[in-house]
Amino acid sequence: MSQVYFCHVRKCGGRSLIVAFLREAKAAGADEASSLYQALCSKGRQTIGKRQIHGWTTHPPAGFHFAFSHDPMHTVQLPKGALRVTTLREPIARFLSYYRMLLHYHQTNNARFARTEGRFIAEPFQDFLEKVAPEHLYATLSMFSRKRSVVEAFQHITQLDQVIFVDNYANGLAQLSAKIGCTLELCTFGATPPVCMPELTADDMAALTRKLEPELELYRRVRVHFGLTASTADAAAH
């Protein structure tokens, strides 16, 4: 069985991939896999039979089956032969999903996020855009390039063993299944609950598009590299 490391860019459907590996290891249904995920969140690891699944680590142990983190790829140390995988999402859809997540935490009084990422969420959208940390605004560039370079990130992404696009998730999951010799089933999981979201104006969206241009350029290049349409909006919640 192949070892798989998941470079987990936030708000790109990553939890669905994690749950797919938990379901396959346990031969579990979606509800049981959801419980396994919650246990993984608490402990940071799960051992299912002989399969070790480790979360939020850049240095998984030699015998791991599946591991992941949000940390930049250059900080990760893997054994030789481990497969590297990521999921990618249209940048505007990704960032708006992130924005909705922070609104949800703000509206439900999540103290941890209020002190960190959510400090500016109550401000007007364009003010929030100016203050949000670059590792969250440019999440994909931050994952795959130390300097957030489009060229470097493109090189690193296209050298991965599998890239799964959120708008083509089932096909990407089938390709990964064939590479590792097991069947991973798609289970949409982890959408942010409904929030009271302010209506974004045309000016707000234009400002967001300008801010995200490096991410948009990277996304376009990667899609073209893999023979897909140059750009596609993905409004699905993950």
C-alpha positions as CSV (number, residue, x, y, z in Angstrom):
1,M,0.0,0.0,0.0
2,S,1.4,3.4,-1.0
3,Q,2.1,6.1,1.5
4,V,0.3,9.3,0.8
5,Y,1.0,12.8,2.1
6,F,-1.7,15.4,1.6
7,C,-0.6,19.1,1.2
8,H,-3.8,20.5,2.6
9,V,-4.6,24.0,1.3
10,R,-7.5,25.2,3.5
11,K,-11.0,25.5,2.1
12,C,-10.2,23.3,-0.9
13,G,-12.3,20.3,0.0
14,G,-9.5,18.7,2.0
15,R,-11.7,17.2,4.7
16,S,-13.5,15.2,2.1
17,L,-10.2,13.5,1.1
18,I,-9.2,12.8,4.7
19,V,-12.6,11.2,5.3
20,A,-12.2,9.1,2.2
21,F,-9.0,7.7,3.5
22,L,-10.6,7.0,6.9
23,R,-13.5,5.3,5.3
24,E,-11.3,3.1,3.2
25,A,-9.1,2.1,6.1
26,K,-12.0,1.3,8.4
27,A,-14.4,0.1,5.6
28,A,-16.7,2.5,7.3
29,G,-19.9,4.4,6.4
30,A,-19.9,8.2,6.1
31,D,-21.3,8.7,9.6
32,E,-18.7,6.4,11.3
33,A,-15.9,8.1,9.2
34,S,-17.1,11.4,10.5
35,S,-16.7,10.2,14.1
36,L,-13.2,8.9,13.2
37,Y,-12.3,12.3,11.9
38,Q,-13.4,14.0,15.1
39,A,-11.2,11.5,17.0
40,L,-8.3,12.3,14.6
41,C,-8.8,16.0,15.4
42,S,-8.6,15.2,19.1
43,K,-5.6,12.9,19.1
44,G,-3.7,13.9,15.9
45,R,-3.5,10.3,14.8
46,Q,-5.6,7.2,14.3
47,T,-4.4,3.6,13.9
48,I,-6.8,1.4,12.0
49,G,-5.6,-2.1,11.8
50,K,-2.1,-1.8,10.5
51,R,-2.7,1.6,8.9
52,Q,-1.4,4.8,10.6
53,I,-3.2,8.0,9.8
54,H,-1.5,11.2,11.1
55,G,-2.9,14.7,11.0
56,W,-1.3,18.1,11.1
57,T,2.3,16.8,10.9
58,T,5.2,17.7,8.7
59,H,7.2,14.7,9.8
60,P,5.1,11.6,9.7
61,P,6.7,8.4,11.1
62,A,8.2,5.9,8.7
63,G,5.3,3.5,8.8
64,F,2.5,6.0,8.1
65,H,-0.3,5.2,5.6
66,F,-1.8,8.7,5.2
67,A,-0.8,12.1,6.7
68,F,-1.5,15.7,6.1
69,S,-1.0,19.3,7.3
70,H,-1.7,22.9,6.4
71,D,2.0,23.7,6.6
72,P,4.1,24.8,3.6
73,M,5.4,22.0,1.4
74,H,9.1,23.0,2.0
75,T,8.7,22.2,5.7
76,V,7.6,18.6,5.1
77,Q,10.0,15.7,5.4
78,L,8.8,12.4,3.8
79,P,10.3,9.0,3.3
80,K,11.4,8.1,-0.2
81,G,8.6,7.0,-2.4
82,A,5.7,8.6,-0.5
83,L,3.1,10.1,-2.9
84,R,2.3,13.8,-2.6
85,V,-1.2,15.0,-3.2
86,T,-3.1,18.2,-3.1
87,T,-6.6,19.6,-3.8
88,L,-7.1,22.9,-5.6
89,R,-10.0,25.3,-5.8
90,E,-10.8,28.4,-7.8
91,P,-9.2,31.1,-5.7
92,I,-12.2,33.5,-5.4
93,A,-14.5,30.6,-4.3
94,R,-11.8,29.4,-1.9
95,F,-11.4,32.8,-0.3
96,L,-15.1,33.4,0.0
97,S,-15.4,30.1,1.7
98,Y,-12.7,31.1,4.1
99,Y,-14.5,34.4,4.7
100,R,-17.8,32.5,5.5
101,M,-15.9,30.3,7.9
102,L,-14.6,33.2,9.8
103,L,-18.0,34.8,9.9
104,H,-19.4,31.6,11.3
105,Y,-16.8,31.5,14.0
106,H,-17.5,35.2,14.8
107,Q,-21.2,34.7,14.9
108,T,-20.9,31.6,17.2
109,N,-18.4,33.3,19.5
110,N,-15.4,31.0,18.8
111,A,-12.9,32.7,21.1
112,R,-9.8,31.0,19.5
113,F,-10.5,32.4,16.1
114,A,-11.6,35.7,17.4
115,R,-8.2,36.3,18.9
116,T,-6.3,35.2,15.7
117,E,-7.7,35.0,12.2
118,G,-11.0,36.6,13.1
119,R,-9.7,39.8,14.5
120,F,-10.8,41.9,11.5
121,I,-13.8,39.9,10.3
122,A,-16.4,42.5,11.6
123,E,-14.8,45.3,9.5
124,P,-16.0,46.2,6.0
125,F,-15.0,43.6,3.4
126,Q,-12.4,45.7,1.7
127,D,-10.8,46.7,5.0
128,F,-10.7,43.0,5.9
129,L,-9.0,42.3,2.6
130,E,-6.2,44.7,3.5
131,K,-5.6,43.2,6.9
132,V,-6.0,39.5,6.3
133,A,-2.7,37.6,6.7
134,P,-1.0,36.8,3.4
135,E,-0.8,33.0,4.2
136,H,-4.6,33.0,4.2
137,L,-5.2,35.4,1.3
138,Y,-2.6,33.6,-0.9
139,A,-3.1,30.1,0.6
140,T,-2.1,28.1,-2.5
141,L,1.0,30.2,-3.2
142,S,2.0,30.0,0.5
143,M,1.7,26.2,0.5
144,F,3.9,25.7,-2.6
145,S,6.4,28.6,-2.6
146,R,8.5,30.1,0.1
147,K,8.4,33.5,-1.6
148,R,4.8,33.1,-3.0
149,S,6.2,33.0,-6.5
150,V,3.7,31.9,-9.2
151,V,6.6,30.3,-11.1
152,E,7.9,28.3,-8.2
153,A,4.5,27.3,-7.0
154,F,3.6,26.1,-10.5
155,Q,6.7,23.9,-10.6
156,H,6.0,22.3,-7.3
157,I,2.3,21.7,-7.9
158,T,2.9,20.1,-11.3
159,Q,5.6,17.8,-9.8
160,L,3.1,16.3,-7.3
161,D,1.8,12.8,-7.8
162,Q,-1.9,13.8,-7.9
163,V,-3.7,17.1,-8.1
164,I,-7.4,17.0,-7.4
165,F,-9.5,19.9,-8.6
166,V,-12.6,20.6,-6.5
167,D,-14.8,21.0,-9.5
168,N,-13.6,17.6,-10.8
169,Y,-13.3,15.8,-7.5
170,A,-14.6,12.4,-8.4
171,N,-12.3,12.0,-11.4
172,G,-9.3,13.1,-9.4
173,L,-10.2,10.7,-6.5
174,A,-10.5,7.9,-9.1
175,Q,-7.1,8.6,-10.5
176,L,-5.6,8.6,-7.0
177,S,-7.3,5.3,-6.1
178,A,-5.8,3.7,-9.2
179,K,-2.3,4.9,-8.2
180,I,-2.5,3.6,-4.6
181,G,-4.4,0.4,-5.3
182,C,-7.5,1.0,-3.2
183,T,-10.9,2.5,-3.7
184,L,-11.5,6.0,-2.2
185,E,-15.1,7.1,-2.1
186,L,-16.2,10.7,-2.3
187,C,-18.1,11.9,0.7
188,T,-18.8,15.6,0.7
189,F,-18.1,16.7,4.3
190,G,-17.3,19.8,6.3
191,A,-19.3,22.6,4.6
192,T,-19.5,25.7,6.8
193,P,-23.0,26.1,8.3
194,P,-25.2,28.9,7.0
195,V,-24.0,32.3,8.2
196,C,-25.4,35.9,8.1
197,M,-23.1,37.2,5.3
198,P,-23.1,40.8,4.3
199,E,-23.9,41.4,0.6
200,L,-20.7,42.0,-1.3
201,T,-20.8,44.8,-3.8
202,A,-19.4,44.9,-7.3
203,D,-16.6,47.0,-5.9
204,D,-15.9,44.4,-3.2
205,M,-15.6,41.6,-5.8
206,A,-13.4,43.7,-8.0
207,A,-11.1,44.4,-5.1
208,L,-11.0,40.7,-4.2
209,T,-10.2,39.8,-7.8
210,R,-7.3,42.3,-7.9
211,K,-5.9,41.1,-4.7
212,L,-6.1,37.4,-5.8
213,E,-4.6,38.0,-9.3
214,P,-1.4,36.0,-8.4
215,E,-3.5,33.1,-7.2
216,L,-5.8,33.3,-10.2
217,E,-2.8,33.3,-12.5
218,L,-1.4,30.2,-10.8
219,Y,-4.7,28.4,-10.9
220,R,-5.1,29.2,-14.6
221,R,-1.6,27.9,-15.4
222,V,-2.1,24.7,-13.5
223,R,-5.4,23.9,-15.1
224,V,-4.0,24.5,-18.5
225,H,-1.1,22.2,-17.7
226,F,-3.5,19.4,-16.8
227,G,-5.5,20.0,-20.0
228,L,-8.5,21.6,-18.3
229,T,-10.3,24.8,-19.0
230,A,-8.2,27.8,-18.1
231,S,-10.6,29.0,-15.3
232,T,-13.8,27.8,-13.7
233,A,-15.8,29.1,-10.8
234,D,-16.5,26.6,-8.1
235,A,-19.2,27.7,-5.6
236,A,-19.6,24.3,-3.9
237,A,-19.0,24.5,-0.2
238,H,-16.2,22.3,1.3
